Amino acid sequence: MILGAVIGDTVGSVYEFHNHKSVDFELFSPYCEYTDDSIVTVAVAKWLVIDPKHTLKTLEECLVEFGRRYPHPKGAYGGSFSNWLRSQNRKPYNSWGNGSAMRVSAVGWAFDTLDETLEIAKRSAEITHNHPEGIKGAQATAAAIFLARNGKSKEKIKDYITKTFGYNLNRTCDEIRPEYDFNESCQDTVPEAIVAFLDSHDFESAIRLGVSLGGDTDTLTCITGGIAEAYYKAIPQNITDKILTIIPQEFKEILGEFNK
């Protein structure tokens, strides 16, 4: 659980500023690395493990701890988030950026009801991304994961996300790809990531489709990978084995604790 998001981030990392508009590529390039997306995803997972009340205070401590421990990730932290990490008086900064959605996948796995999933997703976002679009992106991603892991069909997931969040999912990857450019907003990353999942036929194809769209590739495929893992239930062993050679031991330990 949540390894799918880390895989998506890592595979997409080499294409963030060099988009590759095709599903035909080496899945794990020699230059693949986990980025800030994986770091904050694991930080949120730790928050859920160590704080049963899921307080903002502990979430802040986890995000700051990981931001300081991994200060120079591939791709770098966003400017506003970097400033937030360094601040002595941290406040939300009204962001609608896709950072709220990229770090939320653990929330989609952690709770027994959709209502609680939506509430904790909102909380995980609003510590920094308290703009309505930032909150919506986190909630939509977590909701898609919750529904997928609970056996809902792609049509049910699509219908719920469309009706609840107003995202346009009536597109295909082939329709999106030609005109889609780099974009760091939730409103222009989360729907595309969900479409990549909807168009896929297995976990690997979801990651490949996400990369092929371009844009903010590591974040888009991080979101896609989180949903795809929940829906397809299993990640191919060769992909799992490879990602475990890339991520730090600390990540593996936290993911292990979260999975319990």
Legacy VTK file of the C-alpha trace (Angstrom):
# vtk DataFile Version 3.0
C-alpha trace
ASCII
DATASET POLYDATA
POINTS 260 float
0.000 0.000 0.000
1.142 3.461 -1.148
4.138 1.890 -2.853
2.280 2.557 -6.102
2.513 6.300 -5.546
6.243 6.068 -4.863
6.748 3.984 -8.004
4.803 6.474 -10.101
6.846 9.348 -8.733
10.154 7.583 -9.327
9.353 6.427 -12.863
8.068 9.880 -13.763
11.015 11.707 -12.221
13.159 11.739 -15.357
10.373 13.132 -17.521
9.229 16.076 -15.396
11.139 18.633 -17.449
11.647 16.414 -20.507
8.195 15.134 -21.350
7.933 11.887 -23.303
4.635 11.734 -25.173
4.562 7.976 -25.603
3.994 4.842 -23.536
7.123 3.314 -25.090
10.054 3.907 -22.726
12.311 2.090 -20.279
10.208 1.882 -17.126
13.106 2.460 -14.742
15.661 4.681 -16.413
19.145 4.651 -14.825
18.387 8.265 -13.847
15.159 7.516 -11.954
15.083 8.790 -8.382
12.381 9.328 -5.805
11.497 13.010 -5.521
9.855 15.364 -3.050
6.560 13.645 -3.903
7.677 10.377 -2.315
9.253 12.151 0.639
6.068 13.952 1.635
3.953 10.874 0.842
5.982 8.860 3.347
5.808 11.742 5.833
2.003 11.648 5.683
2.052 7.868 6.119
4.186 8.290 9.240
1.721 10.885 10.560
-1.124 8.405 10.235
0.915 5.679 11.947
2.158 7.625 14.965
-0.795 9.929 15.714
-4.167 8.207 16.217
-5.858 11.609 16.493
-4.295 12.830 13.232
-3.547 16.294 14.538
-2.167 19.127 12.442
0.644 19.568 14.965
1.976 16.061 14.321
1.487 16.409 10.571
3.562 19.582 10.613
6.269 17.842 12.633
6.396 14.933 10.178
6.544 17.146 7.091
9.256 19.339 8.595
11.248 16.341 9.825
11.309 14.764 6.376
11.889 18.061 4.611
14.976 18.646 6.723
16.226 15.079 6.448
15.890 15.108 2.656
16.602 18.773 1.836
17.594 18.467 -1.829
15.409 15.914 -3.614
15.386 15.428 -7.366
13.178 18.144 -8.820
13.286 20.137 -5.565
10.445 21.204 -3.303
8.087 23.878 -4.549
9.143 27.397 -3.608
6.220 28.103 -1.272
6.572 24.737 0.443
10.317 25.319 0.902
9.566 28.653 2.540
6.967 26.967 4.751
9.494 24.341 5.832
12.009 27.030 6.804
9.529 29.292 8.569
9.407 29.629 12.328
5.711 30.515 12.198
4.164 28.179 9.645
0.805 29.117 8.175
-1.189 27.799 5.220
-0.418 29.743 2.068
-3.628 29.322 0.046
-2.038 27.059 -2.543
-4.007 25.296 -5.282
-0.871 23.420 -6.322
-0.793 19.665 -6.854
1.386 19.086 -3.790
-1.691 18.378 -1.692
-2.753 15.572 -4.039
0.672 14.015 -4.487
1.131 13.347 -0.759
-2.355 12.087 0.157
-2.365 8.467 -1.013
-1.931 6.981 2.475
-5.161 8.671 3.557
-7.049 6.761 0.880
-5.903 3.484 2.453
-6.201 4.285 6.137
-9.896 4.657 6.953
-13.059 2.572 6.944
-15.488 5.199 5.664
-15.483 7.620 2.764
-16.562 10.480 5.033
-13.544 10.038 7.292
-11.273 9.681 4.264
-12.523 13.006 2.898
-12.144 14.737 6.258
-8.562 13.586 6.845
-7.638 14.311 3.230
-8.886 17.862 3.776
-6.811 18.105 6.951
-3.709 16.771 5.226
-4.059 19.427 2.525
-5.064 22.523 4.432
-1.964 22.708 6.598
-0.393 24.256 3.484
-2.824 24.020 0.556
-5.936 25.627 2.036
-7.235 26.967 -1.278
-10.486 25.163 -2.234
-8.789 23.647 -5.298
-5.890 22.358 -3.202
-8.293 20.692 -0.794
-10.427 19.329 -3.632
-7.429 17.747 -5.338
-6.398 15.923 -2.179
-9.936 14.758 -1.469
-10.522 13.544 -5.016
-7.293 11.538 -5.008
-7.959 9.987 -1.608
-11.565 9.225 -2.550
-10.512 7.495 -5.769
-8.090 5.314 -3.801
-10.710 4.538 -1.151
-13.272 3.531 -3.754
-10.758 1.512 -5.760
-9.492 -0.467 -2.794
-13.089 -1.233 -1.814
-13.816 -2.868 -5.131
-15.747 -0.142 -6.932
-15.724 -0.289 -10.716
-13.967 2.295 -12.842
-17.374 3.589 -13.928
-18.446 4.049 -10.287
-15.187 5.823 -9.448
-15.481 8.065 -12.489
-19.093 8.897 -11.694
-18.383 9.744 -8.070
-15.366 11.936 -8.793
-17.174 13.746 -11.615
-20.306 14.461 -9.595
-18.549 15.311 -6.333
-15.606 17.351 -7.553
-16.662 18.532 -10.991
-13.592 17.211 -12.790
-13.956 16.452 -16.486
-13.130 12.768 -16.835
-14.934 12.351 -20.151
-11.656 12.429 -22.025
-9.079 9.859 -23.037
-5.315 9.989 -22.782
-5.129 10.202 -26.564
-7.314 13.303 -26.456
-5.386 14.948 -23.624
-1.840 14.185 -24.736
-1.330 16.456 -27.774
-2.092 19.757 -26.038
-1.201 18.979 -22.434
1.733 20.978 -21.041
3.539 21.396 -17.738
1.074 22.408 -15.043
1.436 22.352 -11.271
-2.181 23.026 -10.323
-4.470 20.435 -8.782
-7.234 21.292 -11.230
-5.024 20.499 -14.231
-3.125 17.525 -12.785
-5.549 15.419 -10.747
-8.165 14.879 -13.497
-5.467 13.906 -15.996
-3.943 11.481 -13.501
-7.338 9.873 -12.920
-7.954 9.579 -16.669
-4.614 7.765 -17.014
-5.838 5.277 -14.436
-9.243 4.937 -16.098
-7.642 4.257 -19.495
-5.245 1.630 -18.131
-5.564 -2.146 -18.134
-3.050 -2.958 -15.388
-0.692 -1.209 -12.968
2.194 -0.809 -15.384
0.026 0.531 -18.183
-1.377 3.150 -15.804
2.128 4.410 -15.044
3.068 4.423 -18.725
-0.083 6.321 -19.678
0.555 8.862 -16.932
4.080 9.494 -18.161
2.885 9.747 -21.746
0.616 12.687 -20.956
3.565 14.881 -20.011
3.034 17.828 -17.712
4.342 17.629 -14.149
5.098 13.992 -14.797
6.407 12.772 -11.459
3.422 14.210 -9.602
0.879 13.070 -12.176
2.189 9.507 -12.144
2.483 9.569 -8.357
-1.262 10.205 -8.203
-2.018 7.677 -10.944
0.158 5.032 -9.310
-1.579 5.420 -5.971
-5.006 4.863 -7.505
-3.843 2.056 -9.797
-2.324 0.085 -6.938
-5.597 0.304 -5.006
-7.640 -0.839 -8.000
-5.450 -3.599 -9.429
-4.518 -4.841 -5.927
-1.071 -6.109 -6.904
2.069 -4.561 -8.338
4.220 -6.827 -10.535
7.019 -8.314 -8.473
9.786 -7.089 -10.764
8.554 -3.503 -10.322
8.327 -3.895 -6.558
11.804 -5.392 -6.404
13.238 -2.513 -8.412
11.713 0.300 -6.366
12.990 -1.296 -3.160
16.549 -0.909 -4.483
15.985 2.836 -4.980
14.169 4.150 -1.903
15.840 4.627 1.507
15.572 2.014 4.243
13.605 4.491 6.348
10.894 4.636 3.682
10.647 0.847 3.653
10.295 0.732 7.433
7.553 3.358 7.543
5.670 1.732 4.674
5.930 -1.569 6.517
4.486 -0.027 9.679
1.731 1.658 7.686
0.794 -1.596 5.969
0.277 -3.274 9.338
LINES 1 261
260 0 1 2 3 4 5 6 7 8 9 10 11 12 13 14 15 16 17 18 19 20 21 22 23 24 25 26 27 28 29 30 31 32 33 34 35 36 37 38 39 40 41 42 43 44 45 46 47 48 49 50 51 52 53 54 55 56 57 58 59 60 61 62 63 64 65 66 67 68 69 70 71 72 73 74 75 76 77 78 79 80 81 82 83 84 85 86 87 88 89 90 91 92 93 94 95 96 97 98 99 100 101 102 103 104 105 106 107 108 109 110 111 112 113 114 115 116 117 118 119 120 121 122 123 124 125 126 127 128 129 130 131 132 133 134 135 136 137 138 139 140 141 142 143 144 145 146 147 148 149 150 151 152 153 154 155 156 157 158 159 160 161 162 163 164 165 166 167 168 169 170 171 172 173 174 175 176 177 178 179 180 181 182 183 184 185 186 187 188 189 190 191 192 193 194 195 196 197 198 199 200 201 202 203 204 205 206 207 208 209 210 211 212 213 214 215 216 217 218 219 220 221 222 223 224 225 226 227 228 229 230 231 232 233 234 235 236 237 238 239 240 241 242 243 244 245 246 247 248 249 250 251 252 253 254 255 256 257 258 259
